[in-house]
C-alpha cells in the first residue's frame, strides 16, 4: 500500500521525481479509503484476521465504505460490537480535510481540500438539469505548464493517492447528502444487531451522475493511482458509477492512452486547443514532445472510440489566438483526415489573475461553432460555470498558490533562462 518508488514525470526538466508514498498516520491506524476489496482483505489479514474472516469482513467493509458512505465503524450494524471496536483500534475511514467550500451564483460548488501532509488541491461539482458532474483532481499542481491554464502556473508537488482521488467522490456524496438511508442489518445473517426503529433501507436518487478527471493535474502522469481509484469508483458493489459516465481528460500523453483504454476503459477527452504546431506549442507545451498529428493518430487508434462513445476534443476559445475561421476549417480537416468519431467542446476562455489572454467574443465563438457543425462535427459551446468563485475550466489553483502578474512573468523568465 505504501509504494515509495519515484515516478518520472516528463516536463520542463525531464524526468521530475515525484514521491508516491502515503503519509503514515500519527496514530498508526491504516486509512481504508481508496482501497479495493483485495487490498482491504490484505490489510485485515495483516492486522491478524484469518483468511476466511478477512474475506467476509472485507466484503462487508467495502459495502459500508463505498455503497453506504459510512465512516464510523460503530454504524456498521452487521459487524458484532467487539469486531467494531477491533476495527476502530486499527483502521480509519478518512475524508479529505475541507479548508474552504464555496458555492457559485449558478450553483457550482468548489472545495479547497488539504491532505494529511499539508498539500492543497481542489474539486468542483457542476449541477445541471439532467446530470451532476464532479471535476476531480489527480495531482497537487501540474507539470504541463499550459499557458492558458491557472493550474499550469503551479509547480507540480506530487501525485494524489488512490485514497485522495476516491475521497473527492466520497466527500461530494457526503456534501450532497445522497447516500442510501436506513438499516440493512436484517439483510445479513452474520453478527447482526437488530434495530427495529431504524428506517427502511432505500437508495436515494443521485445528483452526482458523472465524473470528469479534469481537475488539477494530468491524469495519465499519475496513471496507476488514477486507474486504481476509478476501478473502486466503478465497482458495482460500491459507488457503482458506469464507465460510460466517467471521462478522463489528457493533454496528449500518447504512450499511456492505449493503456488507459485497456486498463480503465472510460471515455476519453483530449485537450487540443489549437490546430497548428506554433500555437499549440505555446498553449500546450507537451505538443513539443507529442505533436498534433501523432496525437490524432493515437486518438484514431484508441480502442474504446466509436460513434456511440466519441472522443471529446476540448478547445478553449482565446481571442486572436486560435479562434479564426481558418482554425475552424483546419480542425474539421484534421478530424476528417483521421476519421475520428469525435465531438468538439468549445470552451470560452475563463480569465484568471495574471493572464494575458482574453476570451473570444460571443460572435466569434458562434461563427467558429457554425463552421465545425457545417463540417458534420458536433461543436457545442460550453456555458462557463463557477467563474465568480474561480471554479471554471482552467481556473483551478489552490489559494496558497496565488501569484501576481509580475511574479508570474519573473518565474516564466527564470524558467526560460534555465532552458537556455
N, C-alpha and C positions, 0 to 999 in steps of 0.2 A: 504493500500500500504506500510505503514511503520511498518512492523512486527518487533517488538523489542524483541521478545522472544529469549531465548538462546537454542541452539541446541546441544545436547550431541553428541560428536564425539568420537567413540572408537579410542584408540591409546595407546601409552605407558603409559599415565596417562588417566584413563577411569572413567568418561567422561571428555572431554575438552569443556568448554563453548565457543561457537563461536557466537559473535554478528551478527544479521541478519538485522540490521537496514539500511535503505537507508539514506545516509547523506543528510540532507536538504540543498538546495542551499541557498547561502547568499542573493540572490535577491528575495527569496520567491517563485519563479516560480516552477512549477511542471514539471519534466522531463517525457515526454511521452514515451521515448524509453523503449522497453520491455513490454509495457502494451498491454493487449489483447483488443479486441473491447469492451467487457463489462466493463473493467477497464477504458478505455478511456471515455466511456459513463458516468460512475460514477464520473470521475474527472470533466467532463463538467457540470454535474448536481450540483456537489459540488461548482463549480465556479459560478453557477447562471442560467444556461440554463434550460428551462423546459424539461420534459421527451421526448416529441416528437422531439424538436430541437436537444437535446443531442443525440438521436438515429441516426438522419440524419447526424449530424456533425461527430459523431464517425465513421460512415461508410466511410465518405469522408476522414477523417484524417488517418484512418487505411490504406486506399489505397495510399495516398500520402507518408506516412511514410515508409511502407513496400514493396509496389509494385514499387513506383517511386523513393524512396530513398531521398525524398526532406526534407531538414532541415529548410528551410526558409518559414514561413507562407505566405509571400508575393508572393511566387511562386505557391501557391495553388489556381489556377485560377478559380475553381468552387466555391470558397468562395467569398462573397461580400467583398469589401475593408474594410468596418467598422468591419466586422467579423474577417478579418485577423488581424487587429490591436488589437481587443479584445483578440484574441488567443495569440498574441505575448506578451501582457502585463502579461498574466497569465501562459503561458506554454513555454517550450523549447523542441527542439528535439535534444538530445545530441549525442555525439560520444565519445568514449574513447580518452584520450589525448595520442598522439603518442610521446614517448620520443625518440625512435630510430627506424628506419626502415632499414633493411639490405637485400641485395639480394645476394644469393649464386652464385657460378660459374655455378651451374647446374640449375639455375632459381628459386630455392626455395626462398621464401620470409619469413622474420621473423620480427615481430613488438614487441617492448617493449612498453607496454601500462601503463598508470597511471590513477588511479581512482581519484574522487573528494576528497577523504580523504587521498590521497598521497600513495596508495598502488600500487606496480608494479606487472604486470603479462604479459605473453607472448602468442602470437598466431603465427601460421605458415601456409603458403599456399604452397602446393606442386603441381606444374603443371605437367601433363603427356599428352601423345599424345591424349588419348581418354577421359580424365577427369581432373578435378582440385579439389583437396581435401584441405579443410580448417581444421586444427587441432585447436580445441577450448578448452580453459581452463575453469575450473569450480570453482577453488579455488585459493586464493593467498597462495602459499605454499602448503604443503601436510602433512597429519598426518601419512601416511603409512610407511615412512622411508625405502622403498625398497632400499637395499644396492647397487644395480647396477645403480640406477636412480639418476641423478643430482638433479632433483626436490625434491627427497626424503631427501636430505640433508638440505632442508629449514624447518624452523618451519612453522606450519600452522598459518596463520594470521586471515583469515576469509573466509567465503563463498562469491563468487561473486553473485550479484543480477541478476534477470532475465534481467534487462536492460543492465548490463555489459556483460552478455553472448550473448544476441542478438546483442549488439553493436559491438562485434567482427565480426559477419557475415556482418553487415551493413558496417563497416569500410573496410572490404575486398572487398565488392562490389564497394564501393567508389574508392578504390585504383585501381581496375581492370577496372574501367570505363565502367561497363556493365549494368547500369540502363537503362530502356526504355527511349528513347528520344522523344521530340516533345510535342505538345499541345493536351490535351484531353478535354478541356473546352467545345468544341462543342458536346461532347458525353453526357453532362449533361445539364439539363434544369433548374437548380436551381442556381440563383445568378452568372451566368457565365459571365465573362468578355471576350468577343471575342478577339482573337489575330490572324488576318488573315495572318500575316507574319511568324507565328511560323511554324516550320517544321511539317510534318505529323507524328503522333504518330506511333512508331514501336518498338517492343521489340527486343533487340539485342541478338545474340547467347551468351549463358552463358559460361564463363570459369570456374566459381565456380559451380561444379555439385554435390559435395559430402561434407558432414560434418562428422568429427570424434570427439567425445568427448574423446580425448586422450591427451589433453594438461595438464597443471598443475592441480593437484588435483585429488581426487576420486569423480566422478560424483554422485555416489549413497550415498555419505555422504553430498550431497547438493541436495537431491532428488527433493524437491518441486520447488526450483528455476530452476533446470535443466529441469524438466518436463514443467513448465510454459513457459520457454524460447523456448523449442523445439516445443511446441504447436503453438507459434507465428510463428516460422520459417516454420512450415509445413502448416500453414493456406493457403488455395487455393486462397484467395483474396489478399495475400501479397507476401512474399518471395516464397511461394509455392514449397518448396523442399519436394519431396516424402519421406515418412518414410523409404522406401527401399534404399534411398541414404544417410541415416543417421545411423551411428554406435556409440553405447555407449560402452565404454570400462570400465570394472571394474576389480579390483584385487580380487574380490570374496566376496562382501558384500551380503552374501546369503539371509538375511531377506528381502532385498529390490529388489531382482532380479525378483521375480514373479510380484511384484507391478509395476516394470518398464515395464514389458511386457504388463500388463493390462492398465496402465495409459499413457504410451508413445508409446510402440509398435514398436520401431525401432530395427535395427539389434543389436545383442549382440556380443561383443568381450570380452574375458577373458584373463587377464594377468596370464598365467600359469607358464612358465619359468623354471619349474623343475617337476620331476615325483616322487621324494622321499620326505618324510617329512623333513629329515635333511637339504637337500639343499634348499627346498622351504621355510622352516623356516628362513633360512639365507637371501635368496634373497627377499622374500615377507613375512615380519613378520606377516602379517594378517593371514598367514597359521596356526599360533599357536592358533588362535581363530576359524577359519573355515578351516578345513583340506581338503586335495585334494579330498578324496572320497566323502565327504559331498558336496564339490563344484561341482564335476562332476554329482552328483545326482541332484543338483539344475539345472544344465545345461540340464540334461535329462528331467526335469520337466518344462523347460521353454516353455510356451505355444506357442510362435511365431516361435519356431525352426522347420525346415522342410528341406527336400532336396533342396527346392528352396531357403530357407533362412537359410543357415548353420550358426552355431556358429563358430566364428573365435577364435582359441587359439593362443595367441601371445607368442612366445618363443624366448627370447633373447639368442644368442649363445655366451657362455662365455668359454674361453679356460680352459680345465681340470676341469670344474665345473659341467656342465650339458650337455656336447656335445658328450658323448661316444656312441658307437653302442648299448650298453645295455640300455642307456637312451632312444634312439630312439625306440628300441623294446618295452620298457615299455610304452612309450607314445602310441604306436599303440595298445597295450594290453588294456590300460585304456579306450581309445576311443571306442574300440570294446566292451569292457565289458558293458559300459553304452549305447551302441547302439546310439551313438551321430551322428547326421548329422553335420559333422564338417570339417573344413579345418584348417591347421596349418600355420601360418605366421612365418617363420624363420627370425629372425632379427639379423644380425651381430651386436655384441655389439659396441655401439658408445662411444668412450673414452671421458672423461672429466677430468679437473684438480683435482688431489687428489685421483682418484680411484686406487684401487689395482688390478682391473680386467683387463683382456686382451681379445681381440676378438679371437674367434676360427679361425683357419686357413681356407682359402677358400676350401682346400681339405677336411677338417673335416666337414665343413658345407655341402658340396655336398654329402659326404658319409651319413651324418645324414638324409638329404633330401631324398636320394635314398631309404633308409630303410623304411621311413614313406610312400613314394609313393608306394613301393612294398607291403606295408600293405593295400593298397587300399584307402589311405587318401591323399588328395592334400596337398603338403607341399612346396609351392613356397618360394624362398629366396628373401626377400625384399632388393632392392637396396638401400644402405644408401643415403639419400638426405640431403643436407644442413649441412654437417659436418663442413665445413670451417667457418660457422657462428654460430656454436653450436645450430643448429635448428633441428638436427636429433632426432630420438626417444630416450628418456631418457636423453637428454641434456638440456632441458628447465630449465631455472633458471634465475630470474631477476638479472640484472647486479649489483644491490645493495647488492646481497647476495653471491657474490663470496668469497670462503674461501680457505685458503691454506691447503695443505695436513696435516700439523702439527696441524692446528687448528681443522680440521675435526676429527683427531684422538683424540685430547683432549676432544672435545664435545662428541664423542662416549663413551670415558671412563667415563665422568661425567654422561652420561645417564645410562650406565651400573651400575655405583655405586648407582645411585638413585633407580634403580630397585632391588638393593640388591644382 
